[in-house]
């Protein structure tokens, strides 16, 4: 009799716990992510987005290594010694060189463009908005210039048979 009573208590307790769970705890927004519609509408959102752009600059695919090394490997100022397989295709000016630095730079440029488009809609003082626009315009120009160094010819030193144009100047976010 005691076992039946104990089993029924456990079953009732299990049913009560199962059907009386709190739904609010299941609907917590993740703290590490932010809704895209709200991301660029506040001063802190813009500052966080600018910090994100600065964080991508130190990536090995950008100024952490590649955008400095690629221009040298594509030109005649550096060479691959064959001890590793990095930058050998760039050193040989091969057409199938990896484009991790290209896509990372343009992803950062796109992020900059989206922030610049959102700045007029944010409630902040004019000096702060001007500082943001100056920082972001400089970073976008720096990334475009670095891409041009790696993929285009210097305007005073164009080889007509090799010239395929420059890089895409992107000023609109998507």
C-alpha positions in Angstrom: 0.0 0.0 0.0 2.8 2.3 0.9 4.5 1.7 -2.6 1.3 2.5 -4.4 0.9 5.7 -2.5 4.5 6.7 -3.1 4.2 5.9 -6.9 1.0 7.9 -7.2 2.6 10.9 -5.4 5.6 10.8 -7.7 3.4 10.6 -10.8 1.2 13.5 -9.6 4.3 15.5 -8.8 5.7 14.8 -12.2 2.5 15.8 -13.9 2.3 19.0 -11.9 5.9 20.0 -12.8 5.4 19.1 -16.4 2.2 21.0 -17.0 2.9 24.0 -14.8 6.2 25.1 -16.4 6.7 28.8 -16.9 6.6 29.9 -20.5 8.3 33.2 -19.9 11.6 31.6 -19.2 11.5 29.9 -22.6 11.0 33.2 -24.4 14.2 35.0 -23.3 15.9 36.9 -26.1 19.6 35.8 -26.5 21.9 38.3 -25.0 24.7 37.8 -27.5 22.5 38.7 -30.5 20.6 41.8 -31.4 17.6 42.3 -33.7 18.7 43.9 -36.9 15.9 46.4 -36.8 17.1 47.7 -33.4 20.8 47.4 -33.9 21.5 50.8 -35.5 18.8 52.9 -33.9 20.6 54.0 -30.7 23.9 55.7 -29.8 25.1 52.5 -28.1 24.1 50.4 -31.1 26.1 52.7 -33.5 29.1 52.6 -31.1 28.9 48.8 -30.9 28.7 48.5 -34.7 31.8 50.8 -35.1 33.7 48.7 -32.6 32.7 45.7 -34.7 34.3 47.3 -37.8 37.5 48.0 -35.8 37.5 44.4 -34.6 37.4 43.0 -38.1 40.4 45.1 -39.1 42.7 43.1 -36.9 41.6 39.8 -38.5 44.4 37.8 -40.2 42.3 38.2 -43.4 42.8 42.0 -43.2 45.5 44.0 -41.4 46.4 41.1 -39.1 48.3 39.7 -42.1 46.8 39.3 -45.5 46.2 42.8 -46.8 49.8 43.6 -46.0 51.3 40.4 -47.3 49.1 40.0 -50.4 50.2 43.2 -52.1 53.9 42.3 -51.5 53.4 38.7 -52.7 51.6 39.8 -55.9 54.3 42.3 -56.6 58.1 41.7 -56.8 58.9 42.8 -53.3 58.4 39.4 -51.6 58.4 35.8 -52.5 57.3 32.4 -51.2 60.2 30.2 -50.2 58.2 27.0 -50.7 58.4 26.0 -47.0 54.6 26.5 -46.6 51.7 26.7 -49.0 50.5 30.2 -47.9 50.7 32.9 -50.5 52.2 30.7 -53.2 49.4 31.4 -55.7 49.6 35.1 -55.1 53.4 34.9 -55.5 52.9 33.3 -58.9 50.1 35.7 -59.8 47.8 32.8 -60.3 44.2 33.5 -61.2 42.8 31.1 -58.6 44.2 32.9 -55.6 42.0 32.7 -52.5 39.8 35.7 -51.9 39.3 35.6 -48.1 40.8 39.1 -47.8 38.7 40.4 -50.7 35.4 39.2 -49.2 36.3 40.2 -45.6 37.3 43.7 -46.7 34.0 44.1 -48.7 32.0 42.7 -45.8 33.6 45.4 -43.6 32.9 48.1 -46.2 29.3 47.0 -46.4 29.0 47.2 -42.6 30.4 50.7 -42.7 27.9 51.7 -45.4 25.0 50.4 -43.4 26.2 52.3 -40.3 26.6 55.5 -42.4 23.1 55.2 -43.7 21.7 54.7 -40.2 23.5 57.7 -38.5 21.1 60.4 -39.6 18.2 58.5 -38.0 19.9 58.3 -34.6 19.2 60.8 -31.9 22.7 62.2 -31.0 24.4 65.5 -31.0 25.9 66.9 -34.2 29.5 66.5 -33.0 29.1 62.8 -32.3 27.5 62.2 -35.7 30.3 64.1 -37.4 32.9 62.1 -35.6 31.2 58.8 -36.5 30.9 59.8 -40.2 34.6 60.9 -40.2 35.8 57.7 -38.7 33.7 55.5 -40.9 34.5 57.4 -44.1 38.2 57.1 -43.3 38.0 53.3 -42.6 36.0 52.8 -45.8 38.7 54.7 -47.8 41.5 52.8 -46.1 39.9 49.5 -47.0 39.3 50.6 -50.6 42.9 51.8 -50.8 44.3 48.5 -49.4 42.2 46.6 -52.0 43.5 48.8 -54.7 47.1 48.2 -53.6 46.6 44.5 -53.9 44.4 44.3 -57.0 45.0 47.4 -59.1 47.8 49.3 -60.7 49.1 52.6 -59.4 47.7 55.3 -61.7 51.1 56.4 -62.9 52.3 52.9 -63.5 49.7 51.2 -65.6 50.6 48.3 -67.9 48.0 48.5 -70.7 48.1 44.8 -71.5 47.7 43.8 -67.9 45.2 46.5 -66.7 41.8 45.0 -65.8 40.6 48.1 -64.0 40.7 48.7 -60.3 38.4 47.7 -57.4 34.7 48.3 -56.9 34.1 51.5 -54.9 31.1 50.5 -52.7 29.2 53.4 -51.0 25.8 51.8 -50.5 25.0 49.1 -48.0 23.0 46.0 -48.8 
